[in-house]
Structures are given as C-alpha cells and as structure tokens.
Amino acid sequence: KKRNIINELDLLIKSRFEEVFNLAAVNNVSLSRYIKVLKSGKSLAGESHNTNKVLKTGAVSFDYFNDKEVKNLPVSYKPLESHRVNVGDVIISRMNTAELVGAAGYVWSIDNNVYLPDRLWSAILDENINPIFVWQLIIHPKTKLQIQRIATRTSGSMKNISKQKLLDIKVPWVSIIKQNELSNFVSQINKLKFA
C-alpha cells in the first residue's frame, strides 16, 4: 500500500509538469539555458575502508538520489574539492543502459565526504535557475526520450551521452516564478513520500 501511494505521488508530480510542458512547448530552448556546465569526477575504488567515498552509478539510476550508493576511494587518493557532492546538486548519469542513461537525481542530503565519479555529472546551473525544477525537467518522459535518442553505444549494453549533445536538447523555457512554484510542489510531495 505504501509503495502504491508513493507511485501515485510520483504520477502527481509528472501530471503537474505535463501541464507546464504543454503550456511552454512553443518556447523551446536548449538545456544549456538552464545548465552552464556539467562537471565530473574520478572513478577510483579502494579495497580498504576510507572516510572518503565516491558515488556509484546506481546513485541516480531510478531518477532520485540514493546517498547510500557509495564505495570507498583509495586511501592514498586525495579527492579534489571541486568533485565533492553537495546538498542541492543535480546529478546526471552520462553512461548506463539504454533505459537508464540520463537518469538524474536531486541531492536532498549527503555526507560531507562523498565525491563524483567520471560516469556521473553534477550540473552547474545558470543564475536564477531552480535545481529541483531542473531535476524534474531532466527526468520528464519527453526529455528522457530525447536523451535516449542521442545516446550512443559504447560497449556491450552500455550507452553514453556527450556533454554538448545533452546541453543541446530542446526543453521548454519556464520562468523562475513558475520554476519555484513547481519546486515547492515537488518538495511538499517529497515530504509526503518520506513520511
């Protein structure tokens, strides 16, 4: 029953965003209008326990951020401060299966010692852009379909997207006022899901 309620709440978010997509469809812009830069880190794995962790690709596989999907960094490796994952980041998977490439999540909470791998990007947003809105924009079915179309095969069943191709996809332009309204709505729904 709880799982069904959570699924219904997810559908409520999608339907709210569908309204915005339909109203703003004539005002398409490149995703780069929202995201200035996509940055990645290093994928290193250590055998020994380390307080410094690196995200696994699975951290965003299901379009929400799972802060438990981490592994140890090598004890000898000193991670760069620019690779640190922070609350408020939007994390995007650049490489995964055809269904999961482009998966994204918003970082609601994270330990202070978690860093980006090279298979995940952190989106550096333009000024006056709401990160929760951008997360929902990326995981919207219409955006996901575009991402799957531009993804290219790398090896086996894995697909990859380039930074430029992702930033070039077309999405609706939504004012910051509407972004904030939708973000507040998502935040309230997220609290219900957590409860």
C-alpha positions as CSV (number, residue, x, y, z in Angstrom):
1,K,0.0,0.0,0.0
2,K,2.8,2.4,0.9
3,R,4.6,1.6,-2.5
4,N,1.3,2.3,-4.3
5,I,0.9,5.7,-2.5
6,I,4.5,6.7,-3.4
7,N,3.8,5.7,-7.1
8,E,0.7,7.8,-7.1
9,L,2.6,10.8,-5.7
10,D,5.2,10.4,-8.4
11,L,2.4,10.4,-11.0
12,L,1.0,13.6,-9.4
13,I,4.4,15.3,-10.0
14,K,4.5,14.1,-13.6
15,S,1.0,15.4,-14.3
16,R,1.8,18.8,-12.8
17,F,4.9,19.0,-15.0
18,E,2.9,17.9,-18.1
19,E,0.8,21.0,-17.8
20,V,3.9,23.2,-17.8
21,F,5.4,21.3,-20.7
22,N,2.2,21.7,-22.8
23,L,1.9,25.4,-22.0
24,A,5.6,26.2,-22.6
25,A,6.1,23.9,-25.6
26,V,6.2,26.8,-28.0
27,N,9.1,28.4,-26.1
28,N,11.7,25.7,-26.5
29,V,15.3,26.5,-25.6
30,S,18.4,24.4,-25.3
31,L,19.0,22.7,-22.0
32,S,22.2,24.9,-21.8
33,R,19.8,27.8,-21.0
34,Y,19.4,26.2,-17.6
35,I,22.8,24.3,-17.2
36,K,26.0,26.2,-17.7
37,V,28.5,23.4,-17.2
38,L,28.5,19.6,-16.5
39,K,31.3,18.5,-14.3
40,S,32.5,15.0,-13.4
41,G,35.0,13.4,-11.0
42,K,37.2,10.3,-11.0
43,S,36.1,6.7,-10.7
44,L,38.6,5.1,-8.3
45,A,37.8,2.3,-5.9
46,G,39.7,1.3,-2.8
47,E,39.8,-2.0,-1.1
48,S,40.2,-0.6,2.4
49,H,37.7,1.3,4.5
50,N,38.1,5.1,3.9
51,T,36.1,8.0,5.2
52,N,36.2,9.5,1.6
53,K,33.6,7.8,-0.7
54,V,32.8,8.0,-4.4
55,L,29.3,7.7,-5.8
56,K,28.3,4.6,-7.7
57,T,26.4,5.0,-11.0
58,G,23.4,3.5,-9.2
59,A,23.1,6.6,-7.0
60,V,20.6,8.1,-9.6
61,S,19.5,5.1,-11.6
62,F,15.9,5.4,-10.6
63,D,15.6,9.2,-11.1
64,Y,16.1,10.0,-7.4
65,F,19.3,10.4,-5.4
66,N,20.3,7.5,-3.2
67,D,23.1,8.6,-0.9
68,K,23.8,5.0,0.2
69,E,25.1,4.1,-3.3
70,V,28.8,4.8,-2.5
71,K,32.1,2.9,-2.4
72,N,35.5,3.6,-0.8
73,L,38.0,5.8,-2.5
74,P,41.7,4.6,-2.3
75,V,43.2,5.7,1.0
76,S,46.2,7.2,-0.9
77,Y,44.0,9.4,-3.2
78,K,43.2,12.9,-2.1
79,P,40.0,13.9,-3.8
80,L,39.6,17.4,-5.4
81,E,37.3,19.8,-3.6
82,S,35.6,20.5,-7.0
83,H,34.5,16.9,-7.1
84,R,32.6,17.0,-3.8
85,V,28.9,16.3,-3.9
86,N,26.8,18.9,-2.0
87,V,23.2,19.2,-0.9
88,G,21.3,21.0,-3.8
89,D,23.3,19.4,-6.6
90,V,21.6,17.8,-9.6
91,I,23.4,14.6,-10.5
92,I,23.1,13.1,-14.0
93,S,24.2,9.7,-15.3
94,R,26.1,10.1,-18.5
95,M,26.6,6.3,-19.0
96,N,24.3,3.4,-18.4
97,T,21.9,1.0,-20.1
98,A,19.7,2.4,-22.8
99,E,16.8,2.8,-20.3
100,L,18.9,4.4,-17.6
101,V,21.3,6.7,-19.4
102,G,20.5,10.3,-18.5
103,A,18.9,9.3,-15.1
104,A,19.1,12.1,-12.7
105,G,18.6,13.0,-9.0
106,Y,18.4,15.9,-6.7
107,V,20.7,15.7,-3.6
108,W,18.4,16.2,-0.6
109,S,21.1,15.0,1.8
110,I,24.7,13.7,1.7
111,D,27.6,13.1,3.9
112,N,30.4,15.6,3.8
113,N,33.0,13.2,2.3
114,V,31.3,12.0,-0.9
115,Y,32.7,12.7,-4.4
116,L,31.8,12.4,-8.0
117,P,32.9,9.6,-10.3
118,D,33.5,10.0,-14.0
119,R,30.2,8.4,-15.0
120,L,28.1,11.0,-13.2
121,W,27.9,14.7,-13.8
122,S,27.0,17.5,-11.4
123,A,25.0,20.2,-13.2
124,I,26.3,23.8,-12.6
125,L,23.2,25.9,-13.2
126,D,22.8,29.4,-14.6
127,E,21.8,32.2,-12.3
128,N,18.2,32.3,-11.2
129,I,17.6,28.6,-12.0
130,N,15.9,26.3,-9.5
131,P,17.8,22.9,-9.2
132,I,14.7,20.9,-8.2
133,F,13.0,22.1,-11.3
134,V,16.0,21.2,-13.5
135,W,16.0,17.7,-11.9
136,Q,12.3,17.2,-12.8
137,L,12.9,18.7,-16.2
138,I,15.6,16.1,-17.0
139,I,13.6,13.1,-15.8
140,H,10.4,14.2,-17.6
141,P,9.5,11.5,-20.1
142,K,9.7,13.9,-23.1
143,T,13.3,14.9,-22.1
144,K,14.2,11.3,-21.3
145,L,13.1,10.2,-24.8
146,Q,15.4,12.9,-26.4
147,I,18.3,11.7,-24.2
148,Q,17.8,8.1,-25.2
149,R,17.8,9.1,-28.9
150,I,21.1,11.0,-28.7
151,A,22.9,8.3,-26.6
152,T,25.4,6.2,-28.4
153,R,26.6,2.7,-27.7
154,T,30.0,2.4,-26.0
155,S,30.4,-1.3,-25.1
156,G,28.0,-4.2,-24.7
157,S,24.7,-2.8,-23.4
158,M,26.1,0.5,-22.2
159,K,25.1,3.8,-23.8
160,N,26.8,7.2,-23.4
161,I,25.8,10.8,-23.9
162,S,28.2,13.7,-24.6
163,K,28.0,16.9,-22.6
164,Q,27.4,19.0,-25.7
165,K,24.6,16.8,-27.1
166,L,22.9,16.8,-23.7
167,L,23.1,20.6,-23.4
168,D,21.8,21.0,-27.0
169,I,18.5,19.1,-26.4
170,K,15.4,21.2,-26.6
171,V,13.2,21.8,-23.5
172,P,10.5,24.3,-22.6
173,W,11.6,27.6,-21.1
174,V,9.9,28.2,-17.8
175,S,10.1,31.4,-15.8
176,I,11.8,31.4,-12.4
177,I,8.5,32.2,-10.7
178,K,6.9,29.0,-12.2
179,Q,10.1,27.0,-11.5
180,N,9.9,28.0,-7.8
181,E,6.2,27.1,-7.7
182,L,6.8,23.7,-9.2
183,S,9.9,23.2,-6.9
184,N,7.8,23.9,-3.8
185,F,5.2,21.4,-5.0
186,V,7.9,18.7,-5.5
187,S,9.3,19.5,-2.1
188,Q,5.9,19.0,-0.4
189,I,5.3,15.8,-2.3
190,N,8.8,14.6,-1.3
191,K,8.0,15.2,2.4
192,L,4.8,13.1,2.0
193,K,6.8,10.3,0.3
194,F,9.4,10.4,3.1
195,A,6.6,10.2,5.7
